[in-house]
Amino acid sequence: MSSVNKVILIGNVGSDPDVRYLDRGVAIANFNLATTERGYTMQNGTQVPDKTDWHAIVLWRNLAEWAERFVRKGMKLYVEGKLQTRTWEKEGQIRRKTEVIAENVQILYRPEEYRNLGKENHNNDQNGSDFEQDNLPEAPVVDTLEESDIF
């Protein structure tokens, strides 16, 4: 039987994406996404507080370039992808980091200060009013990442 490596998250962007370009011009973006499980009150009256988890998100190529233009701290995103754990050695210690390699990203909500982001290059209707909350910019389809793009 085959296995499945699939992650779906809906959460808030913790910081603007950090976008770098590798030697061959391949873009890579990194940012953290917070997901929060709401607290509740148990039947005996005990309060269980909210629990927030932070997820490291990685985007490649045209999806990274899209994030550089449109994704900002505080936005609510839908992220779909797969888990990948990197291992490296630093100062004699083995380090590990588990990341979500995003394959699909959608902006679900953006704060008021980002509503005009990207207007200078997009015209979606005849009035010149660009994408509003109900008409958010679509993320590009992810290309297959080749090992030669990284090394």
C-alpha positions, 0 to 999 in steps of 0.5 A: 500500500502506498503512503500519503504525505498531505498537509492542509492548514488555515492560519495567519501569516506571522511575518512577511515572506523571506524570499531568496533567489538561488544561483539559477534564478529559482525563487524560494520563500519562507514564512511562518504560519500560526494555527490556533485551536480555540480554548474552551470550558470543560464541564467541571468549569476548568478553562482550557486556553487557546493553543497556537502552533507555528508551522514553517512554510516553504514556497518555490519558484513562481509560487514564491514570487507570487508570495513576495508580491502578495503575502504579508504578515497578518493575512489568513491563508489556506496552505496545502502541501507536504511535510519535509524534514531537513537535517543538518549539522551545526557546531557539532549538533544534529539539527532538524526542521520540519517544513510544509512544502506548499503546493497550493496557497490561497489568500482567505483574508487580508487586513485593510492596509493590504487591500491595495497590494499589487494594484499597480500591475493588475486590472480585473475590471473596467472600473479600475478597481482591483481585487477586493476582499472577494476578488483576491489574487490567485496563486500560480500552479506549482511547477515540479521542482527538479533537484538540479534547480536546488544544487 
